[in-house]
């Protein structure tokens, strides 16, 4: 394998420019961005001009990009509806694939992606960058050490007081498969399942709502087109695992609450202690020497009053670990089988919400 992996980008919109392109550029010793594809050619041209290696190419059809045998890795950064088809095609011609979250619009598509990865022998991962936060790494370590004991109840949060996106296809059920549940709730559910290492659901009950319908209501991004708003603005799930553990999920773009909670937040409750990662701050609560105590670990890595420590964003950590997994032929942190379970649970919540009945696995 060459010293530098050659990467192609399919989808040059917001998530590409806000996350993947800057993160991969930070790894310029290990990667070069050699191809850019978008249905809107101007977006691909702009991305190439800002991030492309010398001689990088522009495409408007992903099939043409995949014909380039020199490309080692493809990042699929398109609307949810096309995740599966593009990822499967890329795996089929021998590319490693990072697909943005959620893995797919449907559980069936997610399962197809898992099978395609197995058949190809190439690596497939999904862009759940919250696993790569220092808070997540710390919690994973203490959980594996047994500090929390048996975790039997967990809560996943992605609660915006107001934060309805008014650009792209976020409001389009056909393109995305849903609203905040599949958009930001997916991050919190993935992180929670990863931390408790439990991927065997038994039963799901879900509800969803579209109640905040005034496009001129308070919203940091301004008004939206209500005629184009075909998804929920809030969804909630109650999940029972095979081992009896319970996981709840709350995901909203718009909710009349005084306490918004960032995506990638969760609370874990075990037999020995509890832990919380809320708005990127960690707390541990437990009984010690007959007293109830709470600790708040300092994960800033400052070390000295005059030094802010080495800083790396979760997105760069995600990209670095992904590229390293390819180079060292090791598993990525986010396994496709795990991301598939997340997609199955999201679909089950929607199915239950639509039918008014539990979904059994």
C-alpha positions as CSV (number, residue, x, y, z in Angstrom):
1,X,0.0,0.0,0.0
2,X,1.3,3.5,-0.9
3,X,2.3,5.8,1.9
4,X,-0.7,8.0,1.2
5,X,-4.2,6.7,0.8
6,X,-6.0,8.2,-2.2
7,X,-9.5,9.3,-1.1
8,X,-12.6,10.2,-3.1
9,X,-15.4,12.3,-1.8
10,X,-19.0,11.6,-2.9
11,X,-21.2,14.4,-1.8
12,X,-19.7,17.8,-1.3
13,X,-22.3,19.5,0.8
14,X,-22.5,20.7,4.4
15,X,-21.2,17.6,6.2
16,X,-18.3,17.3,3.7
17,X,-17.2,20.9,4.2
18,X,-18.0,21.1,7.9
19,X,-16.4,17.8,9.0
20,X,-14.7,15.4,6.5
21,X,-12.7,17.7,4.3
22,X,-11.1,19.7,7.1
23,X,-10.4,16.5,9.1
24,X,-8.8,14.6,6.2
25,X,-6.8,17.6,5.3
26,X,-5.3,17.5,8.8
27,X,-4.0,14.1,7.9
28,X,-2.2,15.2,4.8
29,X,0.8,13.1,5.6
30,X,-1.4,10.0,5.2
31,X,-4.0,10.9,2.7
32,X,-4.6,12.9,-0.4
33,X,-8.0,14.0,-1.7
34,X,-8.0,13.1,-5.4
35,X,-11.7,13.0,-6.5
36,X,-14.8,15.0,-5.7
37,X,-18.3,14.2,-6.8
38,X,-21.6,16.0,-6.4
39,X,-24.8,16.3,-8.4
40,X,-24.2,20.0,-8.4
41,X,-20.9,20.4,-10.2
42,X,-20.1,23.7,-8.7
43,X,-19.9,22.2,-5.2
44,X,-17.4,19.6,-6.3
45,X,-15.4,22.2,-8.1
46,X,-15.3,24.4,-5.0
47,X,-14.3,21.4,-2.8
48,X,-11.5,20.5,-5.2
49,X,-10.2,24.0,-5.3
50,X,-10.0,24.2,-1.5
51,X,-9.0,20.7,-0.5
52,X,-7.9,18.8,-3.6
53,X,-4.5,17.3,-4.3
54,X,-2.7,18.3,-7.5
55,X,-4.5,16.7,-10.4
56,X,-7.7,16.0,-8.4
57,X,-10.7,15.2,-10.6
58,X,-14.4,16.4,-10.5
59,X,-17.4,14.2,-11.2
60,X,-21.2,14.6,-11.2
61,X,-21.8,10.8,-11.3
62,X,-20.4,8.6,-8.5
63,X,-20.2,5.7,-10.9
64,X,-17.5,7.5,-12.9
65,X,-15.5,8.2,-9.7
66,X,-15.6,4.6,-8.8
67,X,-14.1,3.6,-12.1
68,X,-10.8,5.1,-10.9
69,X,-8.9,2.1,-9.7
70,X,-6.2,4.2,-8.0
71,X,-8.7,5.4,-5.4
72,X,-8.3,3.5,-2.1
73,X,-11.0,5.0,0.1
74,X,-14.4,6.6,-0.5
75,X,-16.4,8.8,1.9
76,X,-20.1,8.7,1.2
77,X,-21.6,12.0,2.3
78,X,-24.9,12.1,0.5
79,X,-28.5,12.2,1.7
80,X,-29.6,9.1,3.6
81,X,-31.6,7.5,0.7
82,X,-28.4,6.9,-1.4
83,X,-26.1,5.8,1.4
84,X,-26.6,2.0,0.8
85,X,-26.4,2.0,-3.0
86,X,-23.3,4.1,-3.3
87,X,-21.5,2.3,-0.4
88,X,-22.3,-1.1,-1.8
89,X,-21.1,-0.1,-5.3
90,X,-17.9,1.3,-3.8
91,X,-17.2,-1.9,-1.8
92,X,-17.9,-3.9,-4.9
93,X,-15.1,-2.3,-6.8
94,X,-12.6,-2.7,-4.0
95,X,-12.8,0.6,-2.1
96,X,-12.8,1.0,1.7
97,X,-15.9,3.0,2.7
98,X,-16.7,5.5,5.4
99,X,-20.4,6.3,5.2
100,X,-21.9,9.2,7.0
101,X,-24.5,8.5,9.7
102,X,-27.1,7.0,9.8
103,X,-25.8,3.9,8.0
104,X,-28.9,3.9,5.8
105,X,-32.4,5.1,5.4
106,X,-33.8,1.6,6.2
107,X,-32.7,-1.4,8.2
108,X,-32.8,-3.6,5.1
109,X,-30.4,-1.3,3.3
110,X,-28.1,-1.4,6.4
111,X,-28.1,-5.1,6.3
112,X,-27.2,-5.1,2.6
113,X,-24.2,-2.9,3.4
114,X,-23.0,-5.3,6.1
115,X,-23.2,-8.2,3.6
116,X,-21.5,-6.2,0.9
117,X,-18.6,-5.4,3.2
118,X,-18.2,-9.1,4.2
119,X,-18.2,-10.2,0.6
120,X,-15.7,-7.5,-0.6
121,X,-13.2,-8.0,2.2
122,X,-12.9,-4.2,2.4
123,X,-13.5,-2.1,5.5
124,X,-16.8,-0.3,6.1
125,X,-17.5,2.2,8.9
126,X,-20.1,4.8,9.7
127,X,-19.5,8.4,10.8
128,X,-20.5,8.4,14.4
129,X,-17.9,10.9,15.6
130,X,-19.2,11.1,19.2
131,X,-17.6,7.8,20.0
132,X,-14.3,9.6,19.4
133,X,-14.8,12.3,22.1
134,X,-12.4,12.1,25.0
135,X,-15.4,11.9,27.3
136,X,-16.5,8.7,25.4
137,X,-13.1,7.2,25.6
138,X,-12.9,7.8,29.4
139,X,-16.3,6.4,30.0
140,X,-15.6,3.3,27.9
141,X,-12.4,2.7,29.9
142,X,-14.0,2.9,33.3
143,X,-17.0,0.8,32.2
144,X,-14.6,-1.9,30.9
145,X,-12.8,-1.8,34.2
146,X,-16.1,-2.6,35.9
147,X,-16.6,0.7,37.8
148,X,-20.3,0.9,36.9
149,X,-21.1,-2.8,37.4
150,X,-24.0,-4.2,35.5
151,X,-25.6,-1.4,33.5
152,X,-29.3,-2.1,33.4
153,X,-30.7,1.3,32.5
154,X,-29.4,3.9,30.0
155,X,-30.8,7.1,28.6
156,X,-29.8,8.7,25.3
157,X,-30.5,12.3,24.6
158,X,-30.5,14.6,21.6
159,X,-32.8,17.4,22.7
160,X,-32.9,20.8,21.0
161,X,-35.2,23.4,22.4
162,X,-35.2,24.9,18.9
163,X,-33.0,23.8,16.1
164,X,-34.9,22.8,13.0
165,X,-32.6,22.7,10.0
166,X,-34.0,24.7,7.0
167,X,-31.4,23.8,4.3
168,X,-30.7,20.8,2.2
169,X,-33.1,17.8,2.4
170,X,-33.3,17.5,6.2
171,X,-37.1,18.1,6.2
172,X,-37.7,15.6,3.4
173,X,-38.9,12.2,4.6
174,X,-38.2,10.5,1.2
175,X,-34.6,11.6,1.1
176,X,-33.8,11.2,4.8
177,X,-36.2,8.7,6.3
178,X,-37.2,10.9,9.1
179,X,-36.4,14.0,11.2
180,X,-34.5,14.4,14.5
181,X,-34.6,10.7,15.4
182,X,-32.6,9.6,12.4
183,X,-30.6,12.9,12.2
184,X,-29.3,13.5,15.7
185,X,-31.0,10.8,17.8
186,X,-28.9,8.3,15.9
187,X,-25.7,9.8,17.4
188,X,-26.9,9.4,21.0
189,X,-28.2,5.9,20.5
190,X,-25.0,4.8,18.9
191,X,-22.9,6.2,21.7
192,X,-25.1,4.7,24.4
193,X,-25.0,1.2,22.8
194,X,-21.3,1.4,22.3
195,X,-20.6,2.4,25.9
196,X,-22.8,-0.4,27.4
197,X,-21.8,-2.8,24.6
198,X,-25.3,-4.2,24.2
199,X,-26.5,-4.9,20.7
200,X,-29.3,-7.4,21.3
201,X,-32.7,-5.7,21.4
202,X,-35.8,-7.6,22.3
203,X,-38.6,-5.1,22.1
204,X,-39.2,-1.4,21.1
205,X,-42.0,1.0,21.7
206,X,-41.9,4.4,19.9
207,X,-43.8,7.6,19.6
208,X,-43.2,10.6,17.3
209,X,-44.8,14.1,17.0
210,X,-45.0,17.0,14.7
211,X,-46.3,19.8,16.9
212,X,-44.1,22.9,16.3
213,X,-45.6,23.8,13.0
214,X,-45.2,27.6,12.9
215,X,-42.2,28.2,10.6
216,X,-41.8,31.7,12.0
217,X,-41.4,30.4,15.6
218,X,-38.0,31.0,17.3
219,X,-35.3,29.0,15.4
220,X,-31.6,29.9,15.3
221,X,-31.5,29.2,11.5
222,X,-34.6,31.2,10.8
223,X,-37.9,30.1,9.3
224,X,-38.4,26.9,7.3
225,X,-40.8,26.0,4.5
226,X,-43.6,24.1,6.3
227,X,-44.9,22.7,3.0
228,X,-41.5,20.9,2.6
229,X,-41.5,19.8,6.3
230,X,-42.6,16.1,6.0
231,X,-40.8,14.7,9.1
232,X,-41.3,14.6,12.8
233,X,-40.0,17.3,15.1
234,X,-39.7,15.0,18.1
235,X,-39.5,11.2,18.7
236,X,-39.0,9.0,21.7
237,X,-38.1,5.3,22.0
238,X,-38.3,2.7,24.8
239,X,-36.0,-0.2,24.2
240,X,-35.8,-3.5,26.1
241,X,-32.7,-5.6,25.5
242,X,-32.5,-9.4,25.6
243,X,-30.7,-9.3,28.9
244,X,-33.4,-7.1,30.5
245,X,-31.7,-3.8,30.3
246,X,-33.7,-0.8,29.3
247,X,-32.6,2.0,27.0
248,X,-34.7,5.2,26.4
249,X,-34.0,7.7,23.6
250,X,-35.3,11.3,23.3
251,X,-34.6,13.1,20.1
252,X,-36.1,16.6,19.2
253,X,-35.4,19.5,16.8
254,X,-38.0,21.6,18.5
255,X,-39.4,21.0,22.1
256,X,-40.7,23.5,24.6
257,X,-38.1,22.6,27.3
258,X,-35.8,24.8,29.4
259,X,-33.0,22.2,29.2
260,X,-31.7,21.4,25.8
261,X,-29.2,18.5,25.7
262,X,-26.7,18.1,22.9
263,X,-26.7,15.1,20.7
264,X,-24.1,12.5,21.8
265,X,-25.3,12.8,25.4
266,X,-26.3,9.9,27.6
267,X,-26.8,8.7,31.2
268,X,-25.8,5.2,32.4
269,X,-27.1,3.5,35.5
270,X,-25.3,0.4,36.9
271,X,-25.3,-1.7,40.0
272,X,-22.0,-0.1,41.3
273,X,-22.2,3.4,40.0
274,X,-23.8,5.7,37.5
275,X,-22.2,8.0,34.8
276,X,-23.4,10.8,32.7
277,X,-22.0,12.4,29.6
278,X,-24.2,15.5,29.1
279,X,-23.3,18.4,26.9
280,X,-19.8,17.0,26.7
281,X,-19.3,17.0,30.5
282,X,-18.8,13.8,32.4
283,X,-19.9,13.1,35.9
284,X,-19.7,9.9,38.0
285,X,-22.1,9.2,40.9
286,X,-21.7,6.4,43.4
287,X,-21.9,5.3,47.0
288,X,-18.5,5.5,48.8
289,X,-17.8,4.8,52.5
290,X,-21.5,5.1,53.3
291,X,-21.9,8.4,51.5
292,X,-23.3,9.5,48.2
293,X,-20.6,11.1,46.2
294,X,-20.2,12.6,42.7
295,X,-17.0,13.3,40.8
296,X,-16.4,15.4,37.7
297,X,-13.3,14.2,35.9
298,X,-11.1,16.9,34.3
299,X,-10.6,15.7,30.7
300,X,-9.2,18.9,29.4
301,X,-5.6,17.5,29.2
302,X,-4.3,20.9,30.3
303,X,-1.7,19.7,32.7
304,X,-0.4,23.1,33.5
305,X,-1.9,26.5,34.1
306,X,0.0,28.0,31.1
307,X,-0.6,25.2,28.7
308,X,-4.0,24.3,27.1
309,X,-2.9,20.8,26.2
310,X,-2.9,19.0,22.8
311,X,-6.3,19.5,21.2
312,X,-7.8,17.3,18.5
313,X,-11.5,17.5,17.5
314,X,-13.5,14.3,17.5
315,X,-13.9,14.6,13.8
316,X,-10.1,14.6,13.3
317,X,-9.8,11.7,15.8
318,X,-12.4,9.8,13.8
319,X,-10.5,10.4,10.5
320,X,-7.2,9.5,12.0
321,X,-8.4,6.2,13.6
322,X,-10.2,5.3,10.3
323,X,-7.2,5.8,8.1
324,X,-5.0,4.0,10.7
325,X,-7.3,1.0,10.7
326,X,-6.9,0.8,6.9
327,X,-3.2,1.1,7.0
328,X,-2.7,-1.4,9.8
329,X,-5.5,-3.7,8.6
330,X,-7.3,-3.5,12.0
331,X,-11.0,-3.0,12.8
332,X,-12.4,0.5,12.7
333,X,-13.9,1.7,16.0
334,X,-17.4,1.8,14.5
335,X,-18.2,-1.7,13.2
336,X,-20.8,-2.0,10.4
337,X,-22.7,-4.7,12.4
338,X,-23.0,-2.2,15.3
339,X,-24.2,0.6,13.1
340,X,-26.7,-1.8,11.5
341,X,-28.3,-2.4,14.9
342,X,-28.7,1.3,15.4
343,X,-30.5,1.6,12.1
344,X,-32.7,-1.4,13.0
345,X,-33.7,0.3,16.3
346,X,-34.4,3.6,14.6
347,X,-36.7,1.9,12.1
348,X,-38.4,0.0,14.9
349,X,-39.2,3.2,16.8
350,X,-40.7,4.7,13.6
351,X,-42.6,1.5,12.9
352,X,-44.0,1.4,16.4
353,X,-44.9,5.1,16.3
354,X,-46.8,4.6,13.1
355,X,-48.6,1.5,14.1
356,X,-49.2,2.2,17.8
357,X,-47.9,-1.2,18.6
358,X,-44.6,-2.6,20.1
359,X,-42.0,-4.1,17.7
360,X,-40.5,-7.3,18.7
361,X,-37.1,-8.5,17.5
